[in-house]
Amino acid sequence: MNVSDKLFDINWDFTKRFPGLSRSPHWYPGTFPSEVPAALIEILTVKGDLVVDPYGGIGTTVFEAVRLGRDAVSVDVNPAAHRISSIMLHVLKWRSQVVLITAKMQDVITDDQAFLTSGQLGDPVELLENSFIQPSLKSIIGSINTEDPNWESLSKWYHPDTLNAIKDFYLKKVRHSEDSDFTRVVRFLILSASLKALSSQDKSWGHIADNVYPKELVKKDLMPMLKMFAKKLDSLIDAIIFDSTSQSRKMYSIEHNWLDGGIVLDRKVNAIITSPPYAGAIDYHLSQKLTLYLMGRSEDAIKGLSMVEIGARRRRNRLNSEEIWAEQLKSCFTIFANLVEVDGFIAAIMPHKDSGRSSGTSSIQDALLSQNFFEIFKIDRSISQTQARQSWTSIKRETVMVFQKHGN
Ligand SMILES: C[S@@+](CC[C@H](N)C(=O)[O-])C[C@H]1O[C@@H](n2cnc3c(N)ncnc32)[C@H](O)[C@@H]1O
């Protein structure tokens, strides 16, 4: 079968979850089910190829790329998405390198020596030191060490006792801890993943994004919540089936705003696989404000970030907001086109035309067709309501498009 036959052979609705795929324990809006990038990676690339997701979010595409033995780069402007994907890449790398794991993420929460006493493992820091992951553990810890959480903004969302417990855990177990860098970043990840559930506004992230403060501050116990998320992380990573070549793959998470221009990569890209932000659908930065406060961001800094967020929901009523979104996508895809090698691919998951956002799709087509790309595949998929990624918008269908670059 040729590439487009293979693409047409897939049922893109993915109503059932496939076993063995990677999943993130962290909440983030608009993530696609791992099945979508997994299918595209398997059909469009071979082991050792380079896969890039320029709107990488919390890393769904790159986790699948690495799991399947490809090198991977995730780019996103959101510092929270960058931090989460950076830490998860280390967790996946560690998990792909050791067959028998006795240490559990659950133990890391309370036991400072959890990894060190796990017998055959040794300290994961050593294991991860020379393992081609950017940013390195040292650099993530370096950033954490310079961040002073914005406790004042956080205090509006938590009962004072809960906030004190969060502060205590953060300061003693993440920020000033003597424990290994791996233990500390895993704790950061689990704390960040628990922040919404620990808050008194736990209806939806839409309420947090829109500053709907809780009417009443409800006390929630920190430790059981952290243990629950750590347990979830354990069961998610235990279920992943890695390709035998995953261990030697290179992985990068890059924080970058495409509206500032391109990035330089050390090799040409075999496939770009991405789900761009949809016009007026989601506020990615605002949805992650609890994590961004933990990362020391002020209200103004978060506002500034959401100003450069393509398609942000908070700007949906501005004049020409959809046109601006389409233009921005066009300039981004012009940059992406140059990163791809001849015969390589760009796959984009876009809102279905019925949702009234077809200008974005036309912009991407214009950008790519004028740069030697040809559309080789286009299909509509339903967004399963059990795995809904856009449940607070009216978007129920989307379109998978694949383009291939031809020589001159
Ligand atoms: C649909 S989400 C991607 C989610 C991802 N597929 C996942 O599963 O995690 C779109 C992403 O585009 C990012 N984004 C928006 N504007 C951007 C910009 N100017 N530069 C880089 N990334 C941007 C958002 O932060 C968001 O994470």
The ligand as an ORCA input file, in Angstrom:
! r2SCAN-3c Opt
* xyz 0 1
  C      -4.276     22.373     20.109
  S      -2.991     22.827     21.231
  C      -1.831     21.546     21.005
  C      -2.067     20.396     21.944
  C      -1.183     19.213     21.639
  N      -1.560     18.584     20.379
  C      -1.257     18.171     22.768
  O      -1.857     17.094     22.555
  O      -0.755     18.458     23.873
  C      -2.274     24.228     20.441
  C      -1.013     24.800     21.131
  O      -0.557     25.920     20.357
  C       0.187     26.751     21.248
  N       0.381     28.092     20.634
  C      -0.522     29.080     20.499
  N       0.059     30.182     19.967
  C       1.375     29.865     19.763
  C       2.496     30.602     19.259
  N       2.377     31.878     18.887
  N       3.703     29.965     19.166
  C       3.832     28.672     19.592
  N       2.809     27.941     20.103
  C       1.587     28.525     20.191
  C      -0.705     26.769     22.489
  O       0.033     27.143     23.641
  C      -1.229     25.317     22.544
  O      -0.496     24.544     23.454
*
